[in-house]
Amino acid sequence: MEDFLLNKVQEPYSMEAEQAVLGAILIDSECYDRVSNLIARPEYFYIPQHRSIFSIIRDLKLLNQKVDPLIVLEALKKQGDYDDAAGKTYLAQLAQSVPSVQNVEAYAKIIKEKYYLRTLMEAAGEMLKNAANEELPAETIMDAAEQKIYNIRQGTRDNEPTKLSEIIQSEVYENLQKLSSPETAEEFKGITTGFSMLDKYTTGLNKSDLILIGARPAMGKTSFALNIARNVAMLAKKKVVFFSLEMGKEQLAQRILSTEARVESQKMRTGELTDDDWQRIATATVALNDIELYFDDTSTITVPEMKARVRKMRDVDCVIIDYLQLMTGSKKTDSRVQEVSEITRSLKLMAKDLKIPVITCSQLSRSTEGRGKSHKPQLSDLRESGSIEQDADIVMMLYRESYYDTENDETVITDENKAQVIVAKNRHGSTGEIDLNWNGSYTMFSTPELYHDA
């Protein structure tokens, strides 16, 4: 059925627009710079020979060489696309087919539009085939369909292997240029967590990373996650979505406000506020008014549902989830270990597909409490599944010595304001321990050099 439907429809393309863009570049090589942000890859061209010509032109530009018709002709001859006579004739024809070099962006937009329509047709065919076969659950088909549409919107394709040189030229090289340019460097570096030493270890929150914050209950993992959410939204001016499976939106907003206003969280709960407290709250409310920090407190949400909501919001820069052990998988499994494995794998795929950092909190096992004098957490303390450690790019663990005061010798006095983030796994750099300060009254972590008692 799907073959019949699709075979009845001619794949859309514009010969004239393709010729006009290539001809404009051959006439004026600066036209390439004007269209390269619209035409991401040679595949945007429908005619195979046009793909070859555009690929050759792109290679020349990457090498900072002049786009010369003679050099392009020699490359086409080596690839077997044209012989000498036919190549000269066709390149000359391209140059003559340009109505106006000034309109090259308009021609490029036509090529882009036709490419999107072709990829939509291809995706629709696959969706129709999967639905007709009834071999996969409807939810799986819908998630795959949504992913394909998202990839088309983002100008990417995930259904075929990509050659190394293609990746280097279209992605790695472009990213390096942007990171090296003072005008764009900040936009493409990892997002700051607001904790300077932690940023040095992790190079910030990087795209496609799954980052785990592990801690025992009441150690402060929700507070730490909220602190990062606030810092990313306010300091880095990024769009953050915080999924809470435990606390309600109002509680989370109250915590953020308490931290920002430096008003004790206990006062916020009892309403015993002074005039000075109300002034601080008013000032903090104004400061928080324009930041793009969103909360979702759906308690039974699955990873595919999170993914769908994030896509729908568009332009989300970071997702934070509190916490892993409260999540349920989207598939039926025989054990909780398998379910957690499916969840962590799905979270990693979400980070990769959406190209944003995904941070999730996780409870640690009780083994930290039976470890003698040192209760510092280790990777082996992650609960329920080794897949958590396997799928995470970065594992951070919170530790406060004062948390275990009841077990300490009465002569030992610990600093209740002292905390550590232990970077136990880091795919991007080294591991180590980072000192922080903790203020329980304001549910706030801070770097020692920036800490002050407000």
Disulfide bonds with the S-S distance in Angstrom:
none
